[in-house]
Amino acid sequence: MHSLLAVVVSYGGSPHLRGLLCALCGLTACRVALVENELGERPGPVPEGVNVYAGHGNIGYGAAVNLAVKRELTAGSGRVDDETPEWLLVVNSDVAIPADTQEMLPKLLAETPSDVDVLGFTMRAHDGGPGRSTSVLPTTRTSAFTAVRGEAAAVTRWPALRYPIGAFFAIRLSTFLRLGGFDPAFWLYYEETDLFARLIGSGGRIEWCDDAWPVFHTGGGTAGRDAELQRELGRAATVYALRHRATVGRGWLLVHGALLVLLVARKAVLRRWPDAIRAVWILVGLLQRAALPRWEPATRSRWHAVPAAARAALAGLDSIPAPRSRPRTAGPAAV
């Protein structure tokens, strides 16, 4: 029986993809699914046993994970069977798993206390340097503090609001289904922020592996500084703020917009024009989504985003019940 379902999301592949799939296939009792979001793109040869889902178009990161979970669990039956894996591993295609972490990962999951819903991992850049592993849920206070003191200081100040970035984390599948998975309303960006806001709001628990078991991640390999995607970052921020108005604070969008204006001015003074332009596009997206909530410019962009309604129909998990919980015993804390 598989105790782990690993879902890799790709857009056109990455230099690390085949090595990543091989590493995942080498994990004990792991079922592996690859979701390719680039329309017309078929992954090259993949290791035996990897289920590939393609041809649905660019549904975004979170919806792609939902799609794989939906198809892996129901297999056309429309119901979840009793052989549902205990854990879901969410993986971006530009992640690499070192051999030591690959060997330890099943043990870390097996020894995780039963009241832990999510296990986060340390991220490092592919050159071995520090990577971005975590953030804090946005509020008017945390966002303003982060802009002044930095993300690391915010994580230290608000540990209860800390969550893993979406490139690599493990979540109990029963918890994922209970939450309804990722919200397909988010095409790109804020999808994991929304998921973890709902998890933390429902009393869920997040723990972290020791730094001895990191993964490597090349962030932004697909998006880079693409103006259209930076605009989508601003649009997603507006969607998030409206969905979580009670916790982010009614003034968060104004604070976020003001911080972006300040960032533009600061980068312009330093003549760091690419950073200034990036902040401008994020601000444009924020204002566009606030003024035109039903407009989806990404659907007519070169990224060919699937419209929100179609994403919800294709990858919504509301109709899939959480599997019956199997008895779990708390092992020694591995976090």
N, C-alpha and C positions, 0 to 999 in steps of 0.2 A: 504494500500500500504506500502511496506517495504521501509524505507528511508536509511537503513543500511544493508550492506552485510558483515558479519564477516567470515573470512576464517582462520581456525586453521590448521596449518601444523604439522604433527606428524611423528616421526619415532620410532615405537614401543611403543608409548604412554608415559605417565609420571604419577607420583602420583597425579598431579594436573589436569589431563585432564578432568575427569568427572565434577569436581567442576567448572572448567573453562567453559565447555559447558553449564552447568546449569546457570551460571552467564550470559553468552551471550544470552541464550534463554530468560532470564528474562528482557533483554533490550527492550525498547519500539520500535516496528516496526523494529525488527532486524531479518534478515534471516541468518541462520548459516550453514556453510559448513565445514566439516572435511575432510582433505586430508591425507591419510595414505601412506607414502612412502616406508615402509618396505614390500617387496614382500612376499606374503603369510600371512601377518599379517592382521587380521581383528579386529578392535576395539571392546572392550566389549560393553555391553549395553550402548547406548547413549540416551540422552533425546529425546522425541518425537519431530519431526519436523527438526532434524538435518540431512542434506543430507551428506552421506558418499561416498567419492570417493577413491577407492583402486584398487589394482591389476595392476597398471601401472608401478610399479617398482620405484626405487630410482631416481627420477628426480631432486632432490634438492629442496631447499626452495623456491626460486623465481619462478621457473617453476611450482611448486605445487600450488602457489597462482594463477598464470595465468590459470592453468588447471581448478581450481574451478570457477574462473570468467568466463571463456569461456563456461563451461557447465551450470553454473547458468543462464547466460544471454541469451544464444541462445537456450538451451533446445532442441537441435536437429534441430532447424529451420534455423540455419545459419545466423540469423539476430538479431539485438538488438531491443527489443520492447520499447514502451514508458513508461513501468513500471520499468525502471532501477533504482535501489537504488541510492541515491545521494552520499553516502559515502561507501568506502571500508575500513574495519578494518582488518589489517594484524596482525595475532596473532601466536606466537609460543606456542607449547603445554605445555611448562614449565612455563607459565605465570599464575598468580592468580590475580583476580580483587577484591579489597576490596569492601564491600557493599556500602560505601559512594561513591566511584568512579563509581560503577555500576549504582547507582541511578542518578548521575550527568552527566554521559557520553552523553546520548541523548540530554540533555539540552546544554552541552558544544558544541556539534556539531551543534545544531539548532541555537545557538547564535554566531557561528563563522562568521566573516565578509565574504561577498561573494567573495572578492578577495584573500582569503586565500585558498591555495591548499592542504596543509598538516597540520595536528595538531599532535604535539609531546607530549609525556607524561613523567613525572618523573618516573624513574625506581628505585626500592629499592630491596635489597636482601630479601629473604624470612624470614630472622631473623629481618627485619626492618632496617638494616644498609644501608649505601649508595650503590647504584647500578650504573651501567654504562648506561646512558641514551642517550648520544650524542657524536658526534665526529665532526671533520672538514674534508672537502675534502682534499685528499692528493695532495700535490705539493712538489717540492724540498724544499721550505722554510718551509711549515707547518710540513712536516715529520721531518726535522732536528730540528726544534724548539720543537716539541713534544718529541723527544728523549731526549732533554736536560732539558726542563722545565715541561713536562707532558701534558696530554691531556686537563685538565681543563684550564691551562694557554693558550693553543692554541685556545680553544673555546672562551675565553675572548678576545684574540687578533684578531681573524678572525670570528666575529659573522656572517658575510654574507656567510661564507662557512660552517656554522653549519648545521648538519642534524641529524635526529633521528636514533638510531640503529634499526635494522630490526625486533626485537622481538615483538614490539607493536607500531603501529602508525595508524593514520587515514588519508586517502587520498581521495579526491573527485574522484569518479569513472570516470567521464568524463575526468579528468586530467590523470588518470592512463591509460585509453584507448588511449587518444591522444598521450601519450608518448610511446605507444606500450607495456605497462606493463613492467615486469621484462624481462631482456634479458636472454633467455634460454642458451646462451653460457656459463653463469656462473652456474656451478653445485652447488658449495658451496662457500660462502664467496664473498664479494665485490658486491653481487647482489644489495643490497640496496644502496651502495655507487655509483654504476653506475646509478641506477634509479634517485637518488637525484642530481647527477652531471648533468644529462640531464634536470631535472626539474629546477635547479638553472640556468643552461645555457640558458634555454628558458624564463627566467624571472619569474618563478614560485615563490610563496611565502610560507614560512614555519613559523608557529607560535607555541607557546608552552602553554600548560595548566599550571595553577598555581600548585605549589608543594603540595597544599592541596589535589590534586586528583591523587595520584600515582598508579602504578601497581607494583606487586612483580614479580621478575624474577630470576630464578636459571640458570645462564649462563653456557653454556658448559656441560649441563647435559648429552647430547648424545655423544659429541665428546671427552670431557675430554682432555687428552694429547695423543690421538691416533696419532702415527707417520704418518700414511697414510693421515689423515685429515690435519695434520700440513703441509705436503707436498702440499696438495691441496690449502692451504692458500697462499703459495708461488706461485703456478701456477696461481691462480686467480689474484694475484697482477700483474703478467706479462700481463695477458689478459687485465686488467683494464688500465695499463699504455699504451698499444698499442692503445686501443680504445679512450683514452683521452689524447693523446700525446700533443695536442695543449694547454691543460690547466695544466697538471701535470708537464710539462717541459721535454725536451728530456733527461735530465740527472737524472730523478727521479729514474729509476731502479738502476742506479749506486749508488745513494745516499742511496736508500733503502737497497741494498745489502751490502754496507759498514756499515750501521747502524746495520744490522744483525750480521756481523762479529764482530763489536764492542760489541754487546750484548752477543755473545757467549763468548768472552774473559772476559768480566766483570763478567758474571755468573760463569765462570770457576774459576776465582780468588776467588770468594766468596764461591766456592764449592757448588753452587746451581745447581747440575748436571741436574735435570729434566728440569729446565728452559734453560740451555745451550743446551741440546739435542733438545728441542723443537725448539729453534732458528736455530739450524743446519738443521733440517728437512724443515723448512720454506725456508731457503736459498737453499737447494737442489731442492725444488719444483720450485723456481724462476728460477734457472739455467736450470732445465730440460725443462720447458715450453719455455724458450728462445731458447734452442738448438733443441728441438723436438716438434714443435708447434702442430703437428697432433697426437701425442701420448697421449692417455687417460688412464693412469694407473689405475684410480679409477674404470674403467669398469671391470677390472680383479681382483679387490681387494675384501675383504670380505664385502665391502659396496655395491657392485654390482650397481655402477652408470650406469644409462641409457646414452648411447652415445649422444653427442651434437646434431647430426643431428636428432636423434629420439626425443630428447627433443624439438627441434624447431618445428618438425612436430606435436607433441602432444600438445604443450603448447604455441605455437607462437600466438600472438594477433594482428599481423599486418593486418590481414584480417577483423578484427572486428572494425567497425567504432565507434567513440565516439557517445553516445546518444545525442539527441537534448537537449540543456540546458534549464532547467526550470527556470522561473523567480526567482531570489533570492534577498532578501533584507538583508542588513547588520544589524545584531542585535548588541547589546552592546558587546564589546570585552570581551571574556571569557578567554583570554590568557594573 
